[in-house]
């Protein structure tokens, strides 16, 4: 477990708020020269604390529906687990893939334009591996928001939120827009030259299209993927069903989640439950402390509450 000083923590939260900040901009925030900032960022990368710089895009504005699949294995050898993961990683529209411990063993997020495309994917997956699946659930994401990891370094003033899925009409995107998005997907901090080499578009076009995508809300922000285990943290997903939820209590629950530094993601879904929360915590004791209080404070509207530990993330293409 790595112990970070205040300067490193300030650098991390700056990049988790906007991963495209320049060295000079970060330096002004932490009162360090850009050379020292560059050295510290490289050191954080080498230690596996910073693992990537990701672009957050708005799924609905891309004309995509975000599907989630949850799998519990049965009688499966390790070789088949690896085969399934390898197969899923070949899919270009896969957004997230993780092995977990608890009520599920494997979870993934994948995006399609229609539910029929998702059904075809699911049928193919089942044709290959159905005999190894004990339980399968799926959901459709209807709303998602995340925020910087304020447990790393609490903000003094305004807190930032990234809303990257809610009811929104799709934007008209052409081939060049999609090339820019693909280049930025896990390369948010790349230079224009690097993005140009990757996308085969000119730097001028990339700069212009990137700004347009930001202004239209297709790109909602730039964030870090971090090695939370290197910080001594664990990652849990919680699955919550509502009971007699009303608008007032819904707003209160959402504001509670927004204000809590360890609850990183709010994900509303249509499926076997209503809400998913993602937590990064320093101990199992802290996890129970947070979730027990949540369940107690909202016992009138929370019907069921389950959780699973994310043991390994195989892909974080989008956050």
Steps between C-alpha positions, in 0.01 A plus 500: 500500500637838397497796737447827317602845616271801469655613170438164333143497633438847360640394162277192496182690582585768243536234228191313621308825459645575158756260356587746221643770730845616390806462719498877554134498607560219746819668621310817591251296703763309697770770499760295321694553178374322190820288500429376852134437410608297195740297715235428762240398238747262339578356842128448570468324164802278567357398836171398335300764686411681177410229248329704228340827397147442381246707309145501634247510218122529520360165388157625394644788297710242316177320408601199710320294763716378785431139603638329809542125543564317829607136509533240777699194392439134569747212474743700289874430469744790514589444135139573398487815712805627313348398167179693570693811604722473192193470276327801657814713469486459121173697487558857384191640673587355841516779757594322823585146606580376850532183705317522831439311823160467661162472333664512154831382353518708183345833405517697179365812333448508126339750262277447200275716285202266540376238743502252210877532469532430871276196466718364219811550713336330800381207288851449361654517849250245629554274202867484586492490880148451636584173677745688723244761608299440816331839515485785249342842549498796268400862528472811285673810629273806503704750698862521612713753677841494658726745679867542588633284783474756776618249758847556354492871578180681611408813302482838667237642271287368215455129441489376141260246352514320166155408371560262210165338450148640528211536254648696209451498123796367300737746339579477130858375485703434188798274439754758618311559827509128571868477410578774751290327769671168435844661523411674826329202663792392718744770394346815645840644587661436163642790303340616176792343312443164672125517433569593138726198455240276659196632310669595168335841525678835503570673831281792392203271431546318831515823697188636328296178523599443863373846595176439309445168678556669836263787418224262388532293819610184320826521696413579862847489654837336544589284797754259646495125515692422816656197661293522817667187638832684494341750738374224727140537384240245391225545241144388576182512291165523678164401350195674645127453444255769603178472696241778479757751378372856469664803333602661829675194636655429160653848496622460858662165418668642193634800690628268774688295241638812332636631828667177611870490401521119477193448279643560155221395261121533493344271234123477451384193309197310376539139608487280807588802717469875466836647595869411505754680713876463469714550809875517552585444867815444711359199690210260525412665831466837326287341229256362759500830687402692186243254371340431839443873547361529148260214559397640839449858381296385199336188646157632399582492128773234465337161450803278429874559517771268369869553431795341325875561515675584173815288513645585157411745224594359160388802296416863575437647156261761637431581864 
